[in-house]
């Protein structure tokens, strides 16, 4: 039996974040009826809507089902009261990032528009500190060579270390998240080892099979595919580049297959992001509210890719303004800050769904939950 | 006697108006005939009026369109007019120029002329002294509204209230659900000002602490004795019954915790409690408590959802930290109440959950409520300080009208014991003519609807007095001046008419002799159909008039291979359905002859015997749909016919005829396809059965 202790503050917070008027829900169950993911015995997302209506924090944090959702928007489209369950689910996810984020203040900083300057200042200050320690905090002479500005050894070691520290904290959050998932929706029967499920889950993620069920928005599947594969490709290219700094094959030439792959990947990301941004701007009925976390992710990935492209062109083209090629180094600096927002801040931003969703999928599949 | 045949609207293409006229003129003496290509045109009407004037006609048969159209065109002072439906029932449904269509038209004209010879213009019945006063029973919102409205229209109103105070249930109301535009803010109760209006009106006479000792007489002239200690006797032309409701007995809801603790209240109790300003911090409302439940009240009381939402605001307005839980099955807020519902929903401290309360038990100072959440299929437990059960409405009994009628002291009851009300056509109309039910005694409703009901019923009460004073019937034969006359010498006191009259028009002596009250009569003619001695007749509708119509039809002999069936159709639904069939140019067998009747219940079995003796192969009776849906305009005319049909079966056996030769069918007013099918199939079935052996005898 569910002991209900209403939590008005949590309910109001969800309402504020989602922009949805939760109380207007008439519990008709339409959202669950149209959702392609809803298991018949436990209607999704209507039960989450009910729990949100009571403000049941401990049912919504660590709720596996909200992470299985593809955010296709069918529930919002068919809601007779225009409560927009999809936005409520998005807000619940956002609440999850904040709840499991360590240190907590990082979650806070990255979830509030007012704190964006602080979020920018952190990487700026850290990078300046590293450059100062390396003794290269100035614009180098001669043709553009980024390693003169930020020596490879310094870059690879410090950025890897910082990333590991943040991801370590994220892992701690994931462990707590997994523990909560077991409590909120216990496994109904025998449980398989999550490792056994890893391949099927990855297959599911990369094939985008779940996206195919989204009735309201078919383009989204391809947009997401373009971004995720483009991003993956770029990660590979980056890893190769790091290796190349050791093998001496760096900087790569313009005809290097990895370099070409990197450029193709950035084109994929531009296309995917373009579709996503266009849809968020012009398909409100399905997407409902696009909040700060959504824009933060879209814009930072866009700026990361754009600055990467510009950095590359500045190097190959040896860009100068009034005979001064300092512009290339400014772009490089900007690119490094963007790396922070996308890669290092991952546990605190919407990109965190990569790890939360994968963890949730592993739990769901290992407990036989579809 | 005159006959005018129109050949407009395709009639001329199907029938030859000229030869119809000359044929009729040749068959009977003293018949003046005319025909015109458009009888309803200025020229046609001019010719018609000239003929009536020149030949000094007092009876006129018009063979043209249905009597249901153009009635005013063919009304003439001092002339008895019979409309013969050659358009909808012949021309538009039969093959043009065919012999069968011609025979049908000729028969209809013969029937019309035969009827005309048998009927007379009715002399209206008006009670000796008409009382233009109205008694309103019940001083609640409905009764007060009725009284004020009636008095404002210039009628003296006697408002009879059993308690010592006007206002009824509304007196206990702390605040009103929103009634002003926007429908979000609670309103101050205004029953006191309504009561003051009634008290100050010179035409309203208020009788507090009074009940009705007896009501006798008939519309226009009721005698109402009060039980008020003083033995007051009033006269009234009509009555409005607004005796209201009482809450469902909460002691039957012990499973929901009622009675075990003072922390479980009903809506009514909480209303008063809230008025005293002692509202706890957490309150749970359970809607549909003992409503829409086969073990309690099976129906929805229409007001409880709105009232509970209102009371939820009492809780919220009393303390900003308060919380309200509403457990519901469906929130039913009609009309503007939906706006109110949505505004209440915008308060995040009001938690609504779809489910059913399973148990309420004390847990320290608080109550622990278990709810089966029907959306989740899961039990949830909530802690609260008070539980409010939204119990439904139970109508007051109307037996305290103490009617001195043969059919009982109160109004007939409908499903769920609400008082009689013709809810399809006129909701205030009861089976006791001149007595109108209004407000929660006839259906569950909220205050706003009660006001409307009070005003509406008062209008009907006024209309009744006006109709009766002109000797006219009220709904549904509004304006009918005929009334049943009894030839008492031949009456055998068999009580059929007193028992079968749905309106209690007949009282009876101890011996069983009927005592007619013509002003109570709705002119359905059920008594005409009921009387085995055939002593009851209307001036324009009698055993003789219909028999004459039947006998005017020459039935072809068995060798002609032209079967004939006689169809009695009810004028209320079946006849209009046939007209529609005509307008839609559906096909109707030319072997049927149709006779409209006031109600299927008015068909006397002698007519059926006449028809069979005449050689008709079958008799089909088509009436309104019977049953709880109350579509039969005269309540149980159709049912009576079925019952009487059983007795007729016996008669058929003695005549050695097959029982299929009489059939009863029912049709809705929209059933134009069905009625054609019924008649055509019946004609085919009778053709297959073979000719009536009495043919040609």
Interface residues (C-beta under 8 A of the other chain):
Chain A: X1 X2 X3 X4 X5 X6 X8 X11 X12 X15 X21 X22 X23 X24 X26 X27 X29 X41 X42 X43 X46 X47 X50 X53 X54
Chain B: X323 X325 X331 X342 X345 X346 X347 X348 X349 X350 X351 X352 X353 X354 X370 X373 X375 X376 X377 X378 X379 X380 X381 X382 X383
